[in-house]
Amino acid sequence: MSEVHTLEERVQKSVALLNRRVPGWQERIDTATLDMSEPWIEDDRCSGCILAQLYDRYTVGLVALGLLANEEHEVYAFEKQPEDATEAYNVMREAWILAIQEG
């Protein structure tokens, strides 16, 4: 069982992973349409969660990052976790936008 991390810690860990595996990922994220509750891209709109915007589908992104079969995915901020039950997706969205802006 992994230790519980705050949302900010999970976002920073996620940013570090993306920095290592997907150079320049920040430029590919449309923060105006970022929607952490959307696991895929529909049509040509650039809405969706971080992984959907990078890989077109949330699960494709998990596989590409080696997280799908790895319980460690729980310490990243690519999805709402059970311990976040009272946190809305917009809180996660704002944390991601702040991390992207900080570079």
N, C-alpha and C positions, 0 to 999 in steps of 0.2 A: 504494500500500500504506500503510495507516495504521500509526502507531507503536503499539507494544504498551504498554498501560496496566495498572497493577495493578488488582486487583479493587476495592480501596477507591476508587481514582480513577474507575473506571467506575461504581461505585454513586453516588458524589457527582455525576458528570456526569448520570447518569440521574435522580437526585433533582432536580437543577436543571431538567432538561427537563420533568419532570412538574410541578414547581412553576409553570413558565411556561404549560404547556398544559392542565393538569388541576388547577385550584385545589381544594384540599381532598382530594386523592387519598389522603392518609394515613388519613383517617377511613374510607375505603372498603376498606382492607386488613385482613383478618382474619389477624393474625400467628400466631395459634394454629394455623391450618390452612394457612398459606403453604407451598407446595410448589413450588420452582423447577423441578422436573422435569415438572410438569403444565402443558401448554400450553392447556388449556381447562377450563371448568367443566362438570361432569356433574351432572345433576339439579338440585336446589336447594342442594347443598352449596356452601359458600364456600371451596373449596380451589382450588388452582391457583397459578400463578406471578403475579407482580405484574400483568402485562398481562392475564392471564386473569381476575383478580379485578376489574380495571377495565373490560375490554371483552368479557368472556366467552370470547374466543379470543385467543391469543397473536398470530396473524397479523393479526387485526383491529386490535389495539393498535399493531402495527408500522405498518400503513397509516395509522391515525389520527394517529400521531406523525410520519409522513412518512419512516419509516426502512426500509420494505420494499425500495424500489428504490434505496436509498442505501447505499453501502458503509460509510458512517460508523456504521451500526448496530453495527459491531464494537467501537466504543469505549464502548458502553453496557453495562450489566450486566443485560440482560433475558434473556440466555441464556448458557449455558456456552460459552466460546470455546475453540478448539483449544489455545491456550497455557495453558489451565487444566486440561489433561488430568489432572493429578494432584489437582486440587481437586474435592471432592465438591460436589454441589448444596447440601448442608446448610451448607457454608461460605458460599456465596453467600446462602443464606437468612438466616444469622446476620448477615451484613453489612447486608442490607436491614433486618432488624429493628432493628439498632443505629441505622441512619440514620433510620428512622421514629421511634424513641424520642427521638433527639436533635432531631427536628423540623426 
